[in-house]
């Protein structure tokens, strides 16, 4: 059983909304902070739309949806977070923005409240440095879409006190997910493995090993993957992948993380994958 | 179709050869399976018939269909018996000289329009094709193991492969119910080209303490939706096989990401090859594969 009862989520974007849903579904009250009322309303509308989909598919009752939404409290004032046991930061992937926000949060919440970041590309250890008492900081890396993905990486920062990862793991299990405790290394565990593989595929596709469709078909049928690598890239977003792999490259200078030239060019051309209909496997803007 | 078109010859009665022969007889082709001695041939024929009998028991085929397919398989140790084959599929051990020599001998036995397929996984199709005086008829067709169950075949022409041979190969593979992808004659084709560095990097992550075998398997299956984590998969594939394939790709590509990490050598030295020896990354109470 987890000792974490009162949760705050910072940022009501895609990841934030997904995390809010997962936490609220576990019966906990969730306070969600965003910068202004419009963004908070938009996040709540996104969450409601997602839940309505669940109601239509019979996964959730209308009463269940309403109860879940009742537990969600959008706020724009940092002071509203004062009573939280756990703060999950899920704002834009910029170190300066996150560091500034975490420092301000640390000044408001209780001294023993846990502060975690959902970053996928930045160093948790580095972000922990912005908080006066960094022993209570760790990473809690949900995968997108958070309500559907079973695994959550619990990232131990260099400063994380003993016991923090265990408390977070118990919390993750309470959410019905599988915690995997990992080191604070670029890409943690999953992206550390995934980024070089995806880069390798992009480079070989650019070198005309096979068509995008045939590469995906080979990996799906040959290895039983749910998605081929290029359709996965379109789903992740080419801009998101480019940012993640560039960050890992900057942190390691390991060439396996270097963004392949075709990826850079597709991002420069504004091809972001499924979200704007231009990617490797989309009808419009097929790379070759 | 002529009887010539309806006859398939499979060279090599091992796991891949008998699996491919099963695919051919199931699709209605009279199929000859060839190996060097009677014992191996008999074992290959038995493997084909055993698979078909089990398919009937599981209701995947009717008894009549299984019996008819079983009747279409025939074994031989004489290459001259393959004279009437429309398609010859080579599935012997991974040795370039042996494969070349086989195609050279077959040149004098089969018709000029007989297709030569090689199921090589790590050698160059062009290199193997050079054994035949008609390299334009040689095409790489890489099946996945177990061939009767896996839909995918990677198709790769060599430098001299003719377009008619490529086209006829795709038609043949469609006629036996396979899904084809077209790739180039490059080491590892598509699947092994990406799988080997992936497995190597997972092994390195384990050696570097980024996770345990259990946590890495759990993270990969949970976050990426793979049916098996990297270490469960390596135990099924066999560490000796992974070592061989990785080493061959490295020798051709000279890129360190293909080179098997030291842990692979240690596990092979210790005899911890995976499920087939009862111990690999995990230990097993039995050594059954694919629930057989």
Interface residues (C-beta under 8 A of the other chain):
Chain A: X143 X149 X150 X151 X153 X178 X180 X181 X182 X183 X185 X189 X190 X192 X193 X194 X196 X197 X200 X201 X204 X208 X209 X210 X211 X214 X215 X217 X218 X219 X221 X222 X223 X224 X225 X226 X227 X229 X256
Chain B: X144 X150 X151 X152 X154 X179 X181 X182 X183 X184 X186 X189 X190 X191 X193 X194 X195 X197 X198 X201 X202 X205 X209 X210 X211 X215 X216 X218 X219 X220 X222 X223 X224 X225 X226 X227 X228 X257
